[in-house]
Amino acid sequence: MIDLPSPTLRLRLDEEALASNWRELATMSGDAETGAAVKADGYGLGIAKVVPALREAGARSFFVAHWSEVPDLLEHVASNQVSVLHGPLHAEDATYARAVGVRPVINSLEQARLWLDGGGGPCDVMIDTGINRLGLPVDALSDPAVSRLKIETLMSHLASADEDNPLNQTQLTRFRHAVPAIPCKRLSLANSAGIALGSDYHFDLTRPGLSLYGGVPRSELAAGIRQVAFLQATILQVRQLSAGDSVGYNATFTATQSMRAGVISLGYADGFLRCWSGQGTLRHGEAALPLLGKVSMDMVVIDLSAFPDLHEGDWVDVPYHLPEAAQASGLSQYELLTLLGKRFHG
Ligand SMILES: *Cc1c(COP(=O)(O)O)cnc(C)c1O
């Protein structure tokens, strides 16, 4: 088979930064073990790259959301290190979990019964302490089905850990009151932001996701968390615009003078959404290259007037420092990561 030509988009994953972020979160987690949320293909960065780096750094507990995410993860870690957050919806999910040896996270009495009916085995349990998403209500914990579960990790999930919100303390208090009645091997409450709320929130296991990948949900994390994903796109064509020429769909930019423009191999199909139109910039070193007109599916056009040295085939940087990119785009740091398209990989 003939080799594919070089790609015109690339994502460099700084594996050392990823490992360093995990170690930073592990240090902040104190005596608690530090796991890793790797759902949604390692927050969009690719399970095959992210998981080995996290495993080498020392992570032993991995969380995905869907059953469909399990096979890729099992290429890199042992099945008893994997928890599936959505839990079993159908009997076949329980059958699958038992066959491959991963733990379902039980989120309701229905899921508890489904798991037990299928033969049971080690599982995790999610308690809802106020997010009202998935999780057993606290008052369902006295149900006999719960006492029959073999619970490895008993967990809850914070709704507002990225803010100074009284709900954090409320959820902590509810969790503390709920857990003594339920036998389990370990307790877990904190996501990335929750780790920064302090040792009261750490229990036995923390479950960071976002901050492993460079996200900064709280200012306490800003100093220690490094950017992990670095994006670049190629200049496909350089054009000379004349005064009066418009650029792109709906002609939203019109040149007022002669200018040099570059057509870049990056579009909304790659996760560079239309919200960047008219206000985003790409970069050449420290210099900003303003976007001209709308973002297309596969292209954007930038102002290259200040850079006569940039030519077709050269790379430009896509600014992806997550807190700054979130501020600039109005997208969340989570969205910025998970929407990156497939053309960045491979
Ligand atoms: C996604 C997720 C995490 C990780 O949260 P971050 O905010 O990305 O650190 C932890 N626990 C559960 C249950 C999750 O769904």
The ligand as an SDF file (V2000), in Angstrom:
LIG
                    3D

 15 15  0  0  0  0  0  0  0  0999 V2000
  -16.3560   13.3310   33.6310 C   0  0  0  0  0  0  0  0  0  0  0  0
  -16.3820   12.9040   35.0540 C   0  0  0  0  0  0  0  0  0  0  0  0
  -15.2980   13.1570   35.8970 C   0  0  0  0  0  0  0  0  0  0  0  0
  -14.1420   14.0430   35.5030 C   0  0  0  0  0  0  0  0  0  0  0  0
  -14.5650   15.3810   35.6340 O   0  0  0  0  0  0  0  0  0  0  0  0
  -13.6230   16.6330   35.2440 P   0  0  0  0  0  0  0  0  0  0  0  0
  -14.4680   17.8100   35.5830 O   0  0  0  0  0  0  0  0  0  0  0  0
  -13.3650   16.5220   33.7890 O   0  0  0  0  0  0  0  0  0  0  0  0
  -12.3980   16.5440   36.0570 O   0  0  0  0  0  0  0  0  0  0  0  0
  -15.3350   12.6050   37.1670 C   0  0  0  0  0  0  0  0  0  0  0  0
  -16.3880   11.8810   37.5930 N   0  0  0  0  0  0  0  0  0  0  0  0
  -17.4760   11.6450   36.8090 C   0  0  0  0  0  0  0  0  0  0  0  0
  -18.6050   10.8500   37.3450 C   0  0  0  0  0  0  0  0  0  0  0  0
  -17.5120   12.1650   35.5210 C   0  0  0  0  0  0  0  0  0  0  0  0
  -18.5960   11.9540   34.7590 O   0  0  0  0  0  0  0  0  0  0  0  0
  1  2  1  0
  2  3  1  0
  2 14  2  0
  3  4  1  0
  3 10  2  0
  4  5  1  0
  5  6  1  0
  6  7  2  0
  6  8  1  0
  6  9  1  0
 10 11  1  0
 11 12  2  0
 12 13  1  0
 12 14  1  0
 14 15  1  0
M  END
$$$$
